[in-house]
Amino acid sequence: MTTIYYYKGTPFMYERMLPYEEGMRLGKEQIALGLRLSKLSLEEQATIYLGQLDMIENSFVKHSLSHGGNITKKVLVKVAKEMNMSIDKLYGLWCVNICSLLIMKKLENDDMNGTMVIGMNKKR
């Protein structure tokens, strides 16, 4: 099973895909930590997560233009460097923010936002 996380129709395809169940678990943890430690309301957290996703998605679009609109490894490297983080950290932020927003019902899981779980069957 593979889970694709997407925002505004933009998917973040990465070699180390985060399983759906793990993403949702981490999303719940992120929300709880925000409430307990940072004392941020759900609305404040949603604003932060949406802002981070907008920033990442805008960078993907900007850098992918020179790669035929595709989010290539080079695009991932540029965006991660621009955000001063590793690709692993960037991917985790993207996935967990999407899951948190789904849990808070601030994103609809539809054709443009959310997750898509794809099963892979092996033929014998």
N, C-alpha and C positions, 0 to 999 in steps of 0.2 A: 504494500500500500504506500502510495506517495501522496503527500499533501502539498498543494500549491496555494500560497497565500498571495492575494492580490488586492490592490487598492486603486480606485479610479480606473479600473480596467488594466492596470499595470501589474504583471506578475513578477515575483522575485524568484527566479529559478536558480537553485544553488545545488552544488554536488552533495551537501550534507543536509538533506531535507528533514525538517522537524516534524515528527508525527503529530497528527491532529490532537490526540489525547494529551500529549505532552504540552503542546501549545496552549490548550485550554487550561491545563493545570497551572502552567506558568502565568497565564493571564489572570487567573483567580488570585494567585499569590501576589502579583504586581498590584492588583486593586487593593487587596488587604493591607499590603505594606504602605501604600499611598494613604489609606485611611488611618492606619494605626501610627505609623512613624512620622509621616510628613504632614498629617492632619489635613490632607487635601480632600475636598468633597469629590463625589463622582463627576460632577460637572467640571471641576477644575482639572481633574485627571483626564477627562475626555478631551478637553481643550489642548492640553499638553500633548497627548498621544496623536491627536489629529494634526497638530502643528508639526510634529516630528515626521509623521507620514507624508504630509504635504511637501516638506523640505526634501525628503528622500526621493519622492516620486518626481518632483520638479527637476531634481538633479539627474535622475534616470533619463527623463525625457530629453533634457538639454544635451547630455553626453551621448545619448544613443543616436542622435541625428547624424553624427558623422560615421555611424555604423549601420546605416540602412534602417534605422528605427529599432534595431535589436539591442537588447541589454546583454552585451557580451561580457566576457571576463575582464576585458580592458575597461569597460564601462563600470563594472563593479569596483575595480581597483581605484578608478578616478573618484567615484562617489564616496567610497570608504575613506580615501585620503582627504577629500574635501571635508568630510565630517569628522576627521581625526579619530578614526577607529578602524579596527580590522574588519574584513569582510564577514567573518564569523559573528562579530558583535553587531554589525549593521543588519545582518540577516536575522539575528535573534531579536533585535529591537523591532524590526518590521513585523515579524510573526507574532510576537507577544503583544505588541500594540494592537494589531488587528484582532487578536483573540480577546484582549481586554475590552475593546470597543464592542465586539459582538456580545460579550457577556453583559455589558452595561446597556445593551440595546441602543448604542449610538451609531452603529453601522448595521445595515441590512445585509444578510448573506444572500447576495443576488448575483447577477451577471457582471457587475462592476466591482463589487467589494466582497471580501470574505475569504472563504476557503473552498477548495475543490479537492476532494479525496478521490484518487484514482487507484483502482485495483490493478495489479499486474498479475496476469496468469501465465504460467509457464506451460508451453505445449510440449508434450512428450512425443 
